[in-house]
Every structure is written in structure tokens, then in C-alpha cells.
């Protein structure tokens, strides 16, 4: 490949190092996944004609790299690891090493030509970190409460009770920080006010939606459901009509919408849908998924058109969302 040819760059990310492939058949090199290593990588790639840069979502390991590339104005696409796994099978690439993965990512860019990922603001990144930390505390506290139920030793019980109290105190502190961050940002505050106008969407659900789905209000109903992992995926072949499955997508959003649908007793439109689906004999999980998807669809419309739940007219509320089979 000519040194001046526009290229796709694949970056395989691990906790310690970054493996970089300059095109699917170009040079592959490695730098530390540290501020210094990322700075060196920027100096290397900024001299090249770039069509795009591809890396996989890795939880936290790719965050510093992504921020540095965005700040430098470079087109970065962060892809779902499941897509790359499927793409590896499609291309018959059975070998899996960090170098091979970097080349595969570059090949993915050359074939699929993906659009750059949305650039997140510092406020959005901070909000996501706070919401994630709070969710971790909730999980840890629940685990300790489960231990407390089966523990009879008085010293251990006292220890667990102190720990649970501390975890709940930290949870309250993080919730206050989340509220303060959102209140300090007029755009986030406006979006949260619209979200919370729907019965069943409270402070935690709204914060989770703002943190993990900033695209809400910019996509159509099918795209937003797929992004959350609430869209039914067909499983048909010939005359066989198999079960639809809703999976993958953003787990935090899916959990938040399941909880909102499960506890939303004051949402009359939701309850009406629930009763109709139950009357058709739909399983509980199917009903819950359909309700969660419908709620997310309505929230998407509300943010798109800047409407509260009360301002959303009845015709829009009556939009049917077919349940999974």
C-alpha cells in the first residue's frame, strides 16, 4: 500500500498495550496504553491520510485513547466486539492474536466503511462514570444483604451491617453528585425534566438514559430499540416461525427500562398495553420486553419533539409496538 494512500487504521486495545495496523496489509506496531504511548501514536497517525480509525469497545481500557483521538479531530469508530467476532468468522480468520485483531479491525473498516462514533462531552463522560459507580455500589450492597440473611454469627452480622450502611451512604452521596452535575448543565437538565414527566421514569432511570444513551431523541424507533437490545430478532426458516429474541445492545439501558416497565403502575397507557398482552397469553418476559420497548419509543419521541408526557398527544401514545414471540 502506498504511503500516501488513504487508509483505515485498526487498533486492538488491551489494558497494557495498543496494537496498531496501518491498513489491512500495512505496518503493524505496538505502543503502551499510557498517556505517553497514546501521544506517540497520535504523532505517528496524524502524518497519514486517514479514512477512519477502528477500535472495539473495551469498557474502560479504550477511553483514554478515544478522548485523545477525538480531541485531535480524528475520525474514530468504536465497534461492538460481537460484530468483530462475527466478522472474523465471515472472513475465515480463525487465528486470534493482538496483531491479527488489529489487522482485522482495519479490514472491517475497509469493507464496512462505518461512520465515526458520536463524540461524547466531558459532562457525559463524567455522568456515565458516576452512574456506573452508583450501580456497582447497589450490586455490592445487595450481595452483602444476601450474606446478612444467612449469617448467624453476631460479629460477622455486625460487620456486614456496618458495611451495608457505608455502601448505602456512598450511594446517596453519588446520587447527590449525579443530581448536581445534571442541574449544572442546562441541556441535560432539560432532557431529564422531559424524561421524568413520563410516569414510572424517576431520577435513576432518567440519569441512566442520559448517561448510556445520549442518542435518545435522534434515532427512529427501530434504531433506538436495537441500540438498547429491546428489538425482536427474527428466527425464521422456511415454514418454521421460531421465537424472537431481544438481546445484546446496551445492558444498562435494558435493565433500567425493564425496571421502569415493571414498577410503572401509574402509567395508564402502559397498564392498558400490559393487560392486552396478558389477555393474549403472552409470557411474562415477553410482556415486560414489549412494555420496556414501548416506553423507550415514547421517550425517544418526547426528546425528539421536546414534549412532556402530558403534551404528547393520545394518537402518538397509541402507537403499537409488537411483542416478541
C-alpha positions as CSV (number, residue, x, y, z in Angstrom):
1,X,0.0,0.0,0.0
2,X,1.3,3.4,-0.9
3,X,2.4,5.6,2.0
4,X,0.1,8.3,0.7
5,X,-3.0,6.1,0.1
6,X,-5.9,7.0,2.4
7,X,-6.3,4.1,4.9
8,X,-8.3,2.6,7.7
9,X,-6.4,2.1,10.9
10,X,-7.2,-0.8,13.2
11,X,-6.3,-0.5,16.9
12,X,-6.5,-3.6,19.2
13,X,-6.8,-2.3,22.8
14,X,-5.7,-4.1,25.9
15,X,-5.0,-2.9,29.5
16,X,-1.3,-2.6,28.8
17,X,-0.7,-2.0,25.1
18,X,-2.2,-0.9,21.8
19,X,-1.6,-2.8,18.6
20,X,-2.0,-0.6,15.6
21,X,-2.4,-1.8,12.0
22,X,-2.0,0.8,9.2
23,X,-4.5,-0.6,6.8
24,X,-5.3,-4.3,6.4
25,X,-1.9,-5.0,4.8
26,X,0.3,-2.2,6.1
27,X,2.7,-2.0,9.0
28,X,1.7,-3.2,12.5
29,X,3.3,-1.7,15.5
30,X,2.7,-1.5,19.3
31,X,2.7,1.3,21.8
32,X,2.0,1.2,25.6
33,X,-1.6,2.0,26.6
34,X,-0.4,5.0,28.6
35,X,-0.6,8.8,28.1
36,X,2.9,8.8,26.6
37,X,2.2,5.8,24.3
38,X,-1.0,7.5,23.1
39,X,0.8,10.7,22.4
40,X,3.4,8.8,20.3
41,X,0.6,7.1,18.4
42,X,-1.0,10.5,17.6
43,X,2.3,11.8,16.2
44,X,2.5,8.7,14.0
45,X,-1.0,8.7,12.6
46,X,-1.5,12.5,12.2
47,X,1.1,12.4,9.4
48,X,-1.1,9.9,7.5
49,X,-4.1,10.4,5.2
50,X,-6.8,8.7,7.3
51,X,-10.2,7.5,6.2
52,X,-11.1,6.2,9.7
53,X,-9.8,4.6,12.9
54,X,-11.5,1.5,14.3
55,X,-11.3,0.0,17.8
56,X,-13.5,-2.2,19.9
57,X,-15.4,-1.1,23.0
58,X,-13.5,-2.5,26.0
59,X,-15.3,-1.0,29.0
60,X,-12.6,1.4,30.3
61,X,-9.4,0.5,28.5
62,X,-10.2,2.4,25.3
63,X,-11.5,5.6,27.0
64,X,-8.2,7.5,27.2
65,X,-7.4,6.6,23.6
66,X,-10.9,7.6,22.4
67,X,-10.7,11.0,24.1
68,X,-7.2,11.7,22.7
69,X,-8.3,10.8,19.1
70,X,-11.5,12.9,19.4
71,X,-9.5,15.9,20.8
72,X,-7.1,15.6,17.9
73,X,-10.1,15.7,15.4
74,X,-9.5,12.2,14.1
75,X,-12.5,10.0,12.9
76,X,-12.9,7.2,15.4
77,X,-15.4,4.4,15.2
78,X,-15.9,2.3,18.4
79,X,-17.5,-1.0,17.4
80,X,-19.2,-3.7,19.4
81,X,-16.8,-6.7,20.0
82,X,-19.7,-9.1,19.0
83,X,-19.7,-7.5,15.5
84,X,-16.0,-8.1,15.1
85,X,-16.3,-11.7,16.3
86,X,-18.9,-12.3,13.7
87,X,-16.8,-10.5,11.0
88,X,-13.8,-12.7,11.9
89,X,-15.9,-15.8,11.1
90,X,-17.2,-14.2,7.9
91,X,-13.7,-13.7,6.7
92,X,-12.4,-17.1,7.8
93,X,-9.8,-15.6,10.1
94,X,-9.5,-18.2,12.7
95,X,-6.3,-17.1,14.3
96,X,-6.7,-14.6,17.1
97,X,-3.7,-12.6,18.3
98,X,-3.5,-8.9,19.1
99,X,-1.7,-8.2,15.8
100,X,-4.2,-10.2,13.9
101,X,-7.1,-8.4,15.6
102,X,-5.6,-5.0,14.7
103,X,-5.5,-6.1,11.0
104,X,-9.0,-7.5,11.2
105,X,-10.3,-4.1,12.5
106,X,-8.6,-2.3,9.7
107,X,-10.2,-4.8,7.2
108,X,-13.6,-4.2,8.8
109,X,-13.2,-0.5,8.2
110,X,-12.2,-1.1,4.5
111,X,-15.2,-3.3,3.8
112,X,-17.9,-1.9,6.0
113,X,-16.9,1.8,5.8
114,X,-18.5,2.6,9.2
115,X,-19.5,6.1,10.2
116,X,-17.5,7.7,13.0
117,X,-18.8,7.3,16.5
118,X,-20.6,10.2,18.3
119,X,-18.2,12.3,20.3
120,X,-19.2,12.5,23.9
121,X,-18.7,15.6,26.0
122,X,-16.8,15.7,29.3
123,X,-20.1,16.1,31.2
124,X,-21.5,13.0,29.5
125,X,-18.4,11.0,30.4
126,X,-18.5,12.2,34.0
127,X,-22.2,11.4,34.3
128,X,-21.6,7.9,32.9
129,X,-18.8,7.3,35.4
130,X,-20.9,8.4,38.3
131,X,-24.0,6.4,37.3
132,X,-21.7,3.3,36.7
133,X,-20.2,3.7,40.2
134,X,-23.6,4.0,41.8
135,X,-24.8,0.9,40.0
136,X,-21.7,-1.0,41.3
137,X,-22.4,0.1,44.8
138,X,-26.0,-1.2,44.5
139,X,-24.9,-4.6,43.3
140,X,-22.3,-4.8,46.1
141,X,-24.8,-3.8,48.8
142,X,-27.3,-6.3,47.5
143,X,-24.7,-9.1,47.7
144,X,-23.9,-8.1,51.3
145,X,-27.6,-8.0,52.2
146,X,-27.9,-11.6,50.9
147,X,-25.0,-12.7,53.0
148,X,-26.6,-11.0,56.0
149,X,-29.7,-13.0,55.6
150,X,-27.9,-16.3,56.1
151,X,-25.3,-15.3,58.6
152,X,-25.9,-16.0,62.3
153,X,-22.5,-15.1,63.8
154,X,-23.0,-11.9,65.8
155,X,-19.6,-10.4,64.9
156,X,-20.0,-11.1,61.2
157,X,-23.6,-9.7,61.2
158,X,-22.4,-6.5,62.9
159,X,-19.6,-6.2,60.3
160,X,-22.0,-6.7,57.4
161,X,-24.5,-4.2,58.8
162,X,-21.7,-1.5,59.1
163,X,-20.6,-2.3,55.6
164,X,-24.1,-2.1,54.2
165,X,-24.7,1.2,55.9
166,X,-21.5,2.6,54.5
167,X,-22.3,1.4,51.0
168,X,-25.8,3.0,51.2
169,X,-24.2,6.2,52.4
170,X,-21.8,6.3,49.5
171,X,-24.7,5.5,47.1
172,X,-26.6,8.5,48.5
173,X,-23.5,10.7,48.1
174,X,-23.1,9.6,44.4
175,X,-26.8,10.3,43.7
176,X,-26.4,13.8,45.0
177,X,-23.3,14.3,42.7
178,X,-25.3,13.0,39.8
179,X,-28.1,15.4,40.5
180,X,-25.7,18.3,40.9
181,X,-23.9,17.5,37.6
182,X,-27.2,17.4,35.6
183,X,-28.5,20.5,37.3
184,X,-25.4,22.4,36.3
185,X,-25.9,21.6,32.6
186,X,-29.0,23.2,31.1
187,X,-29.2,20.7,28.2
188,X,-29.0,17.7,30.5
189,X,-31.4,19.3,33.0
190,X,-34.0,20.0,30.2
191,X,-33.7,16.4,28.8
192,X,-34.1,15.0,32.3
193,X,-37.2,17.0,33.0
194,X,-38.8,15.7,29.8
195,X,-37.9,12.1,30.6
196,X,-39.2,12.3,34.2
197,X,-42.5,13.6,33.0
198,X,-43.4,10.1,32.0
199,X,-44.9,8.1,34.9
200,X,-42.5,5.5,36.0
201,X,-39.3,7.3,35.0
202,X,-37.6,8.6,38.1
203,X,-34.2,10.2,38.9
204,X,-32.2,7.0,38.5
205,X,-33.8,5.8,35.2
206,X,-33.5,9.3,33.7
207,X,-29.9,9.6,34.7
208,X,-29.1,6.2,33.3
209,X,-30.7,7.1,30.0
210,X,-28.8,10.4,29.8
211,X,-25.5,8.6,30.6
212,X,-25.8,5.5,28.5
213,X,-28.0,6.6,25.6
214,X,-27.1,10.2,24.6
215,X,-28.5,9.3,21.1
216,X,-32.1,9.2,22.5
217,X,-34.2,11.6,20.5
218,X,-32.1,11.5,17.4
219,X,-32.9,8.0,16.0
220,X,-36.0,6.3,14.8
221,X,-37.9,3.8,17.0
222,X,-36.4,0.7,15.4
223,X,-32.8,2.1,15.7
224,X,-33.3,3.1,19.3
225,X,-34.8,-0.3,20.3
226,X,-32.0,-2.1,18.6
227,X,-29.4,0.1,20.4
228,X,-30.9,-0.9,23.7
229,X,-31.2,-4.6,22.8
230,X,-35.0,-4.5,23.0
231,X,-35.7,-5.1,19.4
232,X,-37.1,-8.6,18.5
233,X,-34.7,-10.6,16.2
234,X,-36.3,-12.9,13.7
235,X,-35.6,-16.6,13.9
236,X,-37.5,-18.0,10.9
237,X,-36.6,-20.6,8.2
238,X,-38.9,-21.8,5.5
239,X,-42.2,-22.6,7.1
240,X,-40.7,-22.5,10.6
241,X,-41.5,-19.4,12.6
242,X,-39.2,-19.5,15.6
243,X,-39.1,-17.4,18.8
244,X,-37.9,-13.9,18.5
245,X,-35.1,-12.9,20.9
246,X,-34.3,-9.5,22.2
247,X,-30.6,-9.4,23.3
248,X,-27.3,-7.6,23.0
249,X,-27.4,-3.8,22.9
250,X,-26.7,-1.7,25.9
251,X,-27.3,-3.7,29.0
252,X,-27.6,-0.8,31.4
253,X,-30.4,0.8,29.4
254,X,-32.2,-2.5,29.0
255,X,-32.1,-3.1,32.8
256,X,-33.3,0.4,33.5
257,X,-36.2,0.1,31.1
258,X,-37.2,-3.4,32.5
259,X,-37.3,-1.9,36.0
260,X,-39.3,1.1,34.8
261,X,-41.8,-1.1,33.0
262,X,-42.0,-3.5,36.0
263,X,-42.8,-0.8,38.5
264,X,-44.8,1.6,36.4
265,X,-48.3,1.3,38.0
266,X,-49.3,5.0,37.4
267,X,-48.8,4.9,33.6
268,X,-52.3,4.1,32.4
269,X,-51.3,3.7,28.8
270,X,-48.6,1.2,29.9
271,X,-51.1,-0.7,32.0
272,X,-53.6,-0.9,29.2
273,X,-50.9,-2.5,27.0
274,X,-49.9,-4.9,29.7
275,X,-53.5,-6.1,30.1
276,X,-53.9,-6.6,26.4
277,X,-50.7,-8.6,26.1
278,X,-51.6,-10.7,29.1
279,X,-55.1,-11.4,27.7
280,X,-53.3,-12.8,24.6
281,X,-51.4,-15.3,26.8
282,X,-48.0,-13.8,26.3
283,X,-45.3,-14.9,28.7
284,X,-44.2,-12.5,31.4
285,X,-40.8,-11.8,29.9
286,X,-42.4,-11.1,26.5
287,X,-44.8,-8.7,28.1
288,X,-42.1,-6.9,30.0
289,X,-39.9,-6.6,26.9
290,X,-42.7,-5.2,24.8
291,X,-43.6,-2.7,27.5
292,X,-40.0,-1.6,28.0
293,X,-39.6,-1.1,24.3
294,X,-42.8,0.9,24.0
295,X,-41.7,3.2,26.9
296,X,-38.3,3.8,25.3
297,X,-40.0,4.5,22.0
298,X,-42.2,7.1,23.6
299,X,-39.2,8.7,25.5
300,X,-37.4,8.9,22.2
301,X,-40.4,10.9,20.7
302,X,-40.6,13.1,23.7
303,X,-36.9,14.1,23.5
304,X,-37.0,14.4,19.7
305,X,-40.1,16.8,19.7
306,X,-39.2,18.4,23.1
307,X,-42.6,17.3,24.6
308,X,-43.5,16.3,28.1
309,X,-45.6,13.2,28.7
310,X,-48.8,15.3,29.1
311,X,-48.0,17.2,25.9
312,X,-47.7,14.0,23.9
313,X,-51.0,13.6,22.2
314,X,-53.1,10.5,22.5
315,X,-52.5,9.4,18.9
316,X,-48.8,9.1,19.4
317,X,-49.3,7.3,22.7
318,X,-51.4,4.7,20.9
319,X,-48.5,3.6,18.6
320,X,-48.4,-0.2,18.9
321,X,-45.1,-2.0,19.5
322,X,-45.4,-5.6,18.5
323,X,-44.3,-8.0,21.3
324,X,-41.6,-10.6,20.8
325,X,-43.0,-14.0,20.1
